Amino acid sequence: MTDLTAACSFSLGNRTVNRLGYGAMQLAGPGVFGPPRDRSAALAVLRHAVASGVNHIDTSDFYGPHVTNQIIREALHPYPDDLVIVTKVGAVRGADASWNPAMTPAELTRAVHDNLRNLGLDALDVVNLRIMGEVHGPSEGSIEAPLAVLAELQRQGLIRHLGLSNVTSTQLKQGRGMVEIVCVQNNYNLVHRDDDALIDELTRLGIAYVPFFPLGGFTPLQSMGLSDVARSLDATPMQVALAWLLHRAPNVLLIPGTSSLDHLRENLAAAKLALSKEVLGRLNEIGKARS
């Protein structure tokens, strides 16, 4: 079994988590909508992840909707003392599986209570305000109104810590002027590096950065280069992409998702994959390649 402590740990609010965690999005049905094809397999993946040392799970009640959180509760409740469950609010799913903004006070309050109910919790460890800007990228605009709603729910004891998702450096600054922000969750990987400066800023501030889509947006040429490096290390492209993220900065926390036990084991093995300076140089060059 993989020792996740090889990738070290980092703080998430007042909790400490292993840097290689698990994202639960893929536990729902196709398109992150409806029930999974195999519920027993979804339960097994969650239980194996926690048994392997995963103590940071990322989820949301709009995955399914409701499905993923209900599976997490069935698989893991009562939760281990060291398990940190991070959820997000700011969207709802339409009947056609569309992703729609849900940022009014009533919608945000309802989302927090939905997460509490379906996860079986009295308080949520971390709630990320997910800004619905571009599809997978941020856009400028004030976040004061929705964040104030979550800050009030935090004062009521329903939320322990707050984070931001799909945000810019300007929005981070605005958010930090209102409440303590313990993490930022944005699209970032080897070839999608718009957040390089933001990661460096968060490293200095001691705030966790949680990238999503570790293999998103690769061109065929970039994918070929990554595969070549992976073969030279007797590893898979996903393992190398995850290991590169772990090397990027000590505050980077990973949440790769899968509904397969084999893929879960593969992802967790990235915690012990060492990358030499020469390999890191090759990988950084891949990020500059174009098709």
NUVO-951698 format. One line per field, with one value per residue (C-alpha): residue number from 1; residue in one letter; chain; y, z, x. Coordinates in steps of 0.5 Angstrom, whole numbers, plus 2048, in hexadecimal, padded with zeros to 3 digits. Example, Ala and Ser with C-alpha at 12.3 -4.5 7.8 and 13.67 -1.06 7.14 Angstrom:
BEGIN
k: 1 / 2
r: A / S
c: A / A
y: 7F7 / 7FE
z: 810 / 80E
x: 819 / 81B
END
This chain:
BEGIN
k: 1 / 2 / 3 / 4 / 5 / 6 / 7 / 8 / 9 / 10 / 11 / 12 / 13 / 14 / 15 / 16 / 17 / 18 / 19 / 20 / 21 / 22 / 23 / 24 / 25 / 26 / 27 / 28 / 29 / 30 / 31 / 32 / 33 / 34 / 35 / 36 / 37 / 38 / 39 / 40 / 41 / 42 / 43 / 44 / 45 / 46 / 47 / 48 / 49 / 50 / 51 / 52 / 53 / 54 / 55 / 56 / 57 / 58 / 59 / 60 / 61 / 62 / 63 / 64 / 65 / 66 / 67 / 68 / 69 / 70 / 71 / 72 / 73 / 74 / 75 / 76 / 77 / 78 / 79 / 80 / 81 / 82 / 83 / 84 / 85 / 86 / 87 / 88 / 89 / 90 / 91 / 92 / 93 / 94 / 95 / 96 / 97 / 98 / 99 / 100 / 101 / 102 / 103 / 104 / 105 / 106 / 107 / 108 / 109 / 110 / 111 / 112 / 113 / 114 / 115 / 116 / 117 / 118 / 119 / 120 / 121 / 122 / 123 / 124 / 125 / 126 / 127 / 128 / 129 / 130 / 131 / 132 / 133 / 134 / 135 / 136 / 137 / 138 / 139 / 140 / 141 / 142 / 143 / 144 / 145 / 146 / 147 / 148 / 149 / 150 / 151 / 152 / 153 / 154 / 155 / 156 / 157 / 158 / 159 / 160 / 161 / 162 / 163 / 164 / 165 / 166 / 167 / 168 / 169 / 170 / 171 / 172 / 173 / 174 / 175 / 176 / 177 / 178 / 179 / 180 / 181 / 182 / 183 / 184 / 185 / 186 / 187 / 188 / 189 / 190 / 191 / 192 / 193 / 194 / 195 / 196 / 197 / 198 / 199 / 200 / 201 / 202 / 203 / 204 / 205 / 206 / 207 / 208 / 209 / 210 / 211 / 212 / 213 / 214 / 215 / 216 / 217 / 218 / 219 / 220 / 221 / 222 / 223 / 224 / 225 / 226 / 227 / 228 / 229 / 230 / 231 / 232 / 233 / 234 / 235 / 236 / 237 / 238 / 239 / 240 / 241 / 242 / 243 / 244 / 245 / 246 / 247 / 248 / 249 / 250 / 251 / 252 / 253 / 254 / 255 / 256 / 257 / 258 / 259 / 260 / 261 / 262 / 263 / 264 / 265 / 266 / 267 / 268 / 269 / 270 / 271 / 272 / 273 / 274 / 275 / 276 / 277 / 278 / 279 / 280 / 281 / 282 / 283 / 284 / 285 / 286 / 287 / 288 / 289 / 290 / 291
r: M / T / D / L / T / A / A / C / S / F / S / L / G / N / R / T / V / N / R / L / G / Y / G / A / M / Q / L / A / G / P / G / V / F / G / P / P / R / D / R / S / A / A / L / A / V / L / R / H / A / V / A / S / G / V / N / H / I / D / T / S / D / F / Y / G / P / H / V / T / N / Q / I / I / R / E / A / L / H / P / Y / P / D / D / L / V / I / V / T / K / V / G / A / V / R / G / A / D / A / S / W / N / P / A / M / T / P / A / E / L / T / R / A / V / H / D / N / L / R / N / L / G / L / D / A / L / D / V / V / N / L / R / I / M / G / E / V / H / G / P / S / E / G / S / I / E / A / P / L / A / V / L / A / E / L / Q / R / Q / G / L / I / R / H / L / G / L / S / N / V / T / S / T / Q / L / K / Q / G / R / G / M / V / E / I / V / C / V / Q / N / N / Y / N / L / V / H / R / D / D / D / A / L / I / D / E / L / T / R / L / G / I / A / Y / V / P / F / F / P / L / G / G / F / T / P / L / Q / S / M / G / L / S / D / V / A / R / S / L / D / A / T / P / M / Q / V / A / L / A / W / L / L / H / R / A / P / N / V / L / L / I / P / G / T / S / S / L / D / H / L / R / E / N / L / A / A / A / K / L / A / L / S / K / E / V / L / G / R / L / N / E / I / G / K / A / R / S
c: A / A / A / A / A / A / A / A / A / A / A / A / A / A / A / A / A / A / A / A / A / A / A / A / A / A / A / A / A / A / A / A / A / A / A / A / A / A / A / A / A / A / A / A / A / A / A / A / A / A / A / A / A / A / A / A / A / A / A / A / A / A / A / A / A / A / A / A / A / A / A / A / A / A / A / A / A / A / A / A / A / A / A / A / A / A / A / A / A / A / A / A / A / A / A / A / A / A / A / A / A / A / A / A / A / A / A / A / A / A / A / A / A / A / A / A / A / A / A / A / A / A / A / A / A / A / A / A / A / A / A / A / A / A / A / A / A / A / A / A / A / A / A / A / A / A / A / A / A / A / A / A / A / A / A / A / A / A / A / A / A / A / A / A / A / A / A / A / A / A / A / A / A / A / A / A / A / A / A / A / A / A / A / A / A / A / A / A / A / A / A / A / A / A / A / A / A / A / A / A / A / A / A / A / A / A / A / A / A / A / A / A / A / A / A / A / A / A / A / A / A / A / A / A / A / A / A / A / A / A / A / A / A / A / A / A / A / A / A / A / A / A / A / A / A / A / A / A / A / A / A / A / A / A / A / A / A / A / A / A / A / A / A / A / A / A / A / A / A / A / A / A / A / A / A / A / A / A / A / A / A / A / A / A / A / A / A / A / A / A / A
y: 800 / 807 / 80B / 812 / 815 / 815 / 81B / 81F / 822 / 82A / 82D / 82F / 833 / 831 / 829 / 826 / 822 / 81D / 821 / 81B / 81B / 819 / 81C / 819 / 81C / 816 / 812 / 815 / 812 / 814 / 81C / 81C / 81B / 816 / 810 / 80C / 806 / 801 / 804 / 7FF / 800 / 808 / 806 / 801 / 807 / 80B / 806 / 804 / 80C / 80D / 806 / 808 / 80F / 814 / 819 / 81E / 81D / 822 / 822 / 826 / 825 / 827 / 821 / 81D / 821 / 81E / 817 / 818 / 81B / 815 / 810 / 813 / 813 / 80B / 809 / 80D / 810 / 810 / 813 / 812 / 818 / 81A / 81A / 821 / 822 / 828 / 82A / 830 / 834 / 839 / 835 / 830 / 82B / 82C / 826 / 826 / 825 / 82C / 830 / 836 / 83C / 83C / 842 / 845 / 845 / 840 / 83B / 83B / 83A / 834 / 831 / 831 / 82E / 829 / 827 / 826 / 822 / 81D / 81D / 81C / 821 / 827 / 82B / 82B / 82B / 830 / 833 / 836 / 83B / 839 / 83F / 83D / 842 / 83E / 837 / 835 / 83B / 842 / 848 / 84F / 852 / 853 / 84D / 851 / 84F / 848 / 847 / 84B / 846 / 841 / 845 / 845 / 83E / 83D / 842 / 83D / 837 / 834 / 835 / 834 / 837 / 83A / 83A / 83C / 839 / 83B / 842 / 847 / 84B / 851 / 84D / 849 / 850 / 852 / 84C / 84C / 853 / 850 / 849 / 844 / 840 / 839 / 837 / 839 / 834 / 835 / 832 / 831 / 82B / 82A / 82E / 833 / 837 / 83E / 83D / 83D / 844 / 842 / 83C / 840 / 845 / 83F / 83C / 842 / 843 / 83C / 83A / 834 / 833 / 82E / 82D / 829 / 826 / 823 / 821 / 826 / 82A / 826 / 827 / 820 / 822 / 824 / 81D / 819 / 81D / 81B / 814 / 814 / 816 / 811 / 80B / 80D / 80D / 807 / 80B / 80D / 814 / 815 / 814 / 818 / 81E / 81D / 81C / 823 / 827 / 824 / 827 / 82D / 830 / 82E / 830 / 82D / 828 / 822 / 820 / 81B / 817 / 811 / 80B / 806 / 802 / 801 / 808 / 80A / 806 / 809 / 810 / 80F / 80C / 813 / 815 / 811 / 813 / 817 / 81B / 81D / 824 / 822 / 81F / 825 / 829 / 824 / 825 / 82D / 82D / 828 / 82E / 833 / 82E / 82F / 82B
z: 800 / 7FE / 804 / 802 / 808 / 802 / 7FF / 806 / 809 / 809 / 80D / 80B / 810 / 817 / 814 / 811 / 80B / 807 / 800 / 7FC / 7FD / 7F9 / 7F5 / 7F5 / 7EF / 7EA / 7EF / 7EC / 7E6 / 7DF / 7DE / 7E6 / 7E6 / 7E9 / 7EC / 7EB / 7E6 / 7EC / 7F3 / 7F6 / 7F2 / 7F4 / 7FC / 7FB / 7F8 / 7FE / 803 / 800 / 7FF / 807 / 808 / 804 / 808 / 804 / 809 / 805 / 800 / 7FC / 7FA / 7F9 / 7F9 / 7F2 / 7F0 / 7EE / 7F1 / 7F8 / 7F6 / 7F7 / 7FE / 800 / 7FD / 802 / 808 / 806 / 805 / 80B / 810 / 816 / 813 / 816 / 81A / 816 / 80F / 80C / 807 / 803 / 7FF / 7FB / 7F9 / 7F4 / 7EF / 7EE / 7E8 / 7E3 / 7E2 / 7DB / 7DF / 7DE / 7E3 / 7E5 / 7EA / 7F1 / 7F4 / 7F8 / 7FF / 7FF / 7FA / 7FE / 805 / 802 / 7FF / 805 / 809 / 803 / 804 / 80C / 80B / 806 / 809 / 810 / 813 / 818 / 815 / 80E / 80F / 809 / 804 / 7FE / 7FA / 7F3 / 7EE / 7E8 / 7E3 / 7DD / 7DC / 7DF / 7E1 / 7E5 / 7E3 / 7E7 / 7EB / 7F2 / 7F6 / 7FD / 7FD / 7FC / 801 / 806 / 806 / 807 / 80D / 810 / 810 / 813 / 819 / 81A / 81B / 814 / 811 / 814 / 80E / 808 / 801 / 7FA / 7F3 / 7EC / 7EE / 7ED / 7F1 / 7F2 / 7F4 / 7F9 / 7FC / 7FC / 800 / 805 / 807 / 809 / 80C / 80D / 806 / 807 / 800 / 7F9 / 7F4 / 7ED / 7E6 / 7E6 / 7E3 / 7DF / 7D9 / 7DC / 7E0 / 7E0 / 7E8 / 7E9 / 7EC / 7F0 / 7F3 / 7F5 / 7F9 / 7FC / 7FE / 801 / 805 / 807 / 804 / 800 / 7F9 / 7F6 / 7EE / 7EA / 7E3 / 7E4 / 7DD / 7DA / 7D4 / 7D1 / 7CA / 7C6 / 7C6 / 7CE / 7CF / 7CB / 7CF / 7D5 / 7D3 / 7D1 / 7D8 / 7DC / 7D8 / 7DA / 7E1 / 7E1 / 7E3 / 7E0 / 7DD / 7E2 / 7E8 / 7E5 / 7E4 / 7EB / 7ED / 7EA / 7ED / 7F4 / 7F2 / 7F0 / 7F7 / 7FE / 7FF / 7F9 / 7FB / 7F6 / 7F5 / 7EF / 7EE / 7EB / 7EC / 7EB / 7F0 / 7EC / 7EA / 7F1 / 7F3 / 7ED / 7EF / 7F6 / 7F4 / 7F1 / 7F8 / 7F8 / 7F1 / 7F1 / 7EB / 7EA / 7E8 / 7E1 / 7E1 / 7E3 / 7DE / 7D9 / 7DC / 7DC / 7D4 / 7D3 / 7D6 / 7D0 / 7CB / 7C5 / 7C1
x: 800 / 803 / 805 / 802 / 807 / 80C / 809 / 809 / 803 / 800 / 7FB / 7F4 / 7F1 / 7F3 / 7F3 / 7F9 / 7F8 / 7FC / 7FE / 7FB / 7F4 / 7ED / 7E8 / 7E1 / 7DE / 7DF / 7DB / 7D5 / 7D2 / 7D4 / 7D5 / 7D5 / 7CD / 7C9 / 7CB / 7D2 / 7D1 / 7D4 / 7D3 / 7D6 / 7DD / 7DC / 7DB / 7E1 / 7E6 / 7E4 / 7E6 / 7EC / 7EE / 7ED / 7F0 / 7F6 / 7F7 / 7F3 / 7F1 / 7EE / 7E8 / 7E6 / 7DE / 7D8 / 7D0 / 7D0 / 7D3 / 7CD / 7CA / 7CA / 7CD / 7D4 / 7D3 / 7CE / 7D3 / 7D9 / 7D4 / 7D2 / 7D9 / 7DD / 7D8 / 7DA / 7E0 / 7E7 / 7E9 / 7EF / 7EA / 7E9 / 7E3 / 7E4 / 7DD / 7DB / 7D5 / 7D3 / 7D0 / 7CA / 7C8 / 7C3 / 7BE / 7C2 / 7C9 / 7CB / 7CF / 7CC / 7CE / 7CB / 7CD / 7C7 / 7C7 / 7C1 / 7C5 / 7CC / 7C8 / 7C4 / 7CB / 7CE / 7C8 / 7C8 / 7CF / 7CE / 7C8 / 7CB / 7D2 / 7CF / 7D3 / 7D1 / 7D7 / 7DB / 7E2 / 7E3 / 7DF / 7E1 / 7DD / 7DD / 7DD / 7DA / 7DE / 7E1 / 7DF / 7E6 / 7E9 / 7E8 / 7E5 / 7E6 / 7E0 / 7DE / 7DD / 7DB / 7D4 / 7D4 / 7DA / 7D7 / 7D1 / 7D6 / 7D9 / 7D3 / 7D2 / 7D9 / 7D7 / 7D1 / 7D6 / 7D3 / 7DA / 7E1 / 7E5 / 7E4 / 7E8 / 7E7 / 7E7 / 7E7 / 7EA / 7EF / 7F5 / 7F0 / 7EA / 7EF / 7F1 / 7EA / 7E8 / 7EE / 7EC / 7E5 / 7E7 / 7EC / 7ED / 7F1 / 7F1 / 7F0 / 7EE / 7EF / 7F1 / 7F8 / 7FD / 803 / 801 / 7FC / 800 / 7FC / 7FC / 804 / 804 / 7FE / 801 / 807 / 803 / 7FF / 806 / 808 / 802 / 801 / 7FB / 7F9 / 7F9 / 7F4 / 7F5 / 7F0 / 7F0 / 7F7 / 7F7 / 7F2 / 7F4 / 7FA / 7FB / 7FD / 804 / 804 / 801 / 806 / 80C / 809 / 808 / 80F / 811 / 80D / 810 / 817 / 814 / 810 / 80A / 804 / 803 / 7FE / 803 / 808 / 803 / 801 / 808 / 80A / 804 / 807 / 80E / 80B / 80A / 809 / 802 / 7FF / 7FA / 7F8 / 7F1 / 7F1 / 7EA / 7E9 / 7E3 / 7E8 / 7EC / 7F2 / 7F2 / 7F2 / 7F8 / 7FB / 7FA / 7FC / 803 / 805 / 806 / 80D / 80F / 815 / 817 / 81E / 820 / 821 / 81A / 817 / 81B / 818 / 811 / 811 / 813 / 80D / 809 / 80C / 80A / 805 / 801
END
